[in-house]
Amino acid sequence: MTANTGQSPLAPGWLEVPADLNALHEPLWAGGVARNDAGELTIEGLTVSELQREYGTPLFVLSETDFRARARAFSDAFNDAFADICGGVDVYYAGKSFLCTSVVRWVEEEGLRLDTASGGELAVAARAGIPGADVALHGNNKSDGEIHRALDMQLGRIVVDSLDELERVAAIAANRGDTAKVMLRLTPGVHAHTHEFIATAHEDQKFGLSMAPDSTDQAGLSAAEEAVAAAIGHESIELLGLHCHIGSQIFEPDGFALAAEKLLDFLAAMQVKYSIVLPELDLGGGYGIAYTPVDTPRPAAEIAQAMAAVVRSKCAALGISAPRISIEPGRAIVGSTTFTLYEIGTLKTVRVDAPGSEAGGVGNDVTYPRRYVSVDGGMSDNPRPVLYDADYSAILASRSSDAAPQLSRVVGKHCESGDIVVRDVYLPEDVAAGDLLAVPGTGAYCWALSSNYNYLARPGVVAVSDGSARLIVRGETEEDLLNRDMGV
Ligand SMILES: *Cc1c(COP(=O)(O)O)cnc(C)c1O
């Protein structure tokens, strides 16, 4: 181990000691975030200490400017790449990543559409006033109530997940004298995660209709084909096309491309066999972002071009005109727009045996320090490290520091030893209680997954644009926490 660089033997191999602990690694941060001359972290000129004074901590600080820019950039990249193939793409922002009425309005104003996955998410969409035609509804277990709501709102598409659901949607729509616009979610047997993907014939998961031939079906049809045949048999269903979603936090285009090829093969076969046209193909979301300096997702334009090339050549080979393509990015739009601001409290340093050394081993008493830096939130505002072993990064935000780097673990205040916010990060040796810490990349699946564990109030979300900040979701109060307690 290279002690002279300050690298700790306890640190994971990928974690480098930053050359400058005060520097912001640009891909992790929203545009408009910088350190001012006094060394304090700012967003569009607002200091983190003024944000704390006004709104408290923990706090989600979201750049509306950056959100709109990313939404536009993503949409432009895909529209450019697919312009000559199908006249562009429809971009559905995956609302489950972070949803509130303000975000729905930004999405709409930037020309995107909205993906939802529950009646509650539909309620947010309705409150924001987005036209139903621009909204999609997902979910593997939609209730009848949710299906009615989708039809009430005249949604542009209901993404049907199973044969069972197809029949329910058809019956409910028929009863109402309605027509449901339907996409069928298929499982192409492609699973992608960050750097690689795997392809399997059979699917063992709750989502979607399998494309593998079913040996128990008399005609050997796949569930996907059964659904196509059933859908076109129902007058109350308008079958728009096919959908897939192959994973999340994906960096390389290969998995998307393979899924697109499989779905196009199937789409072409169905068009011939059933004499139909399926005008739409949705390739889902899952585009990755950087959470730490070693994450290097490809630019949207590169992914879009690679996917477009495959769709173009596959459609040509099949002799079909390309369906209208849609995509569903969530994380790639909102993830990097946000950092979480925490106040540091308790500090503690433990001595840890060298990795690989035997417990109680004789003659090996070399230990290394790991510092635990406790913050005023934790797994209740960011459960991703606990749920998925997700890595994050963090910096001292309220001031700069010239102190030496020290391997640290940022932990929350919950009664749970797994309550980790950032498993491994180098922070200046002199961080102290009362300092503010910022964790970037918390825009997606943090607030959305937040909880009241230990009766902590969920943090608010502040949006920054035009150099000023406003609450778009207020933080919970103690009264909120007690509101539903019936006291009987
Ligand atoms: C979660 C989800 C998305 C968005 O995924 P990201 O990784 O946030 O881009 C898109 N489509 C479907 C069907 C999803 O379940």
The ligand as an SDF file (V2000), in Angstrom:
LIG
                    3D

 15 15  0  0  0  0  0  0  0  0999 V2000
  -37.7800    2.3610  -13.2620 C   0  0  0  0  0  0  0  0  0  0  0  0
  -38.2470    2.3450  -14.6330 C   0  0  0  0  0  0  0  0  0  0  0  0
  -37.7600    3.2890  -15.5400 C   0  0  0  0  0  0  0  0  0  0  0  0
  -36.7130    4.3100  -15.1840 C   0  0  0  0  0  0  0  0  0  0  0  0
  -35.4970    3.7400  -14.8630 O   0  0  0  0  0  0  0  0  0  0  0  0
  -34.2100    4.6640  -14.6880 P   0  0  0  0  0  0  0  0  0  0  0  0
  -33.1530    3.7150  -14.2780 O   0  0  0  0  0  0  0  0  0  0  0  0
  -34.5330    5.6570  -13.6180 O   0  0  0  0  0  0  0  0  0  0  0  0
  -33.9730    5.3340  -15.9870 O   0  0  0  0  0  0  0  0  0  0  0  0
  -38.2790    3.2870  -16.8190 C   0  0  0  0  0  0  0  0  0  0  0  0
  -39.2220    2.3790  -17.1900 N   0  0  0  0  0  0  0  0  0  0  0  0
  -39.7050    1.4580  -16.3380 C   0  0  0  0  0  0  0  0  0  0  0  0
  -40.7350    0.5110  -16.7940 C   0  0  0  0  0  0  0  0  0  0  0  0
  -39.2320    1.4070  -15.0410 C   0  0  0  0  0  0  0  0  0  0  0  0
  -39.7010    0.4670  -14.2110 O   0  0  0  0  0  0  0  0  0  0  0  0
  1  2  1  0
  2  3  1  0
  2 14  2  0
  3  4  1  0
  3 10  2  0
  4  5  1  0
  5  6  1  0
  6  7  2  0
  6  8  1  0
  6  9  1  0
 10 11  1  0
 11 12  2  0
 12 13  1  0
 12 14  1  0
 14 15  1  0
M  END
$$$$
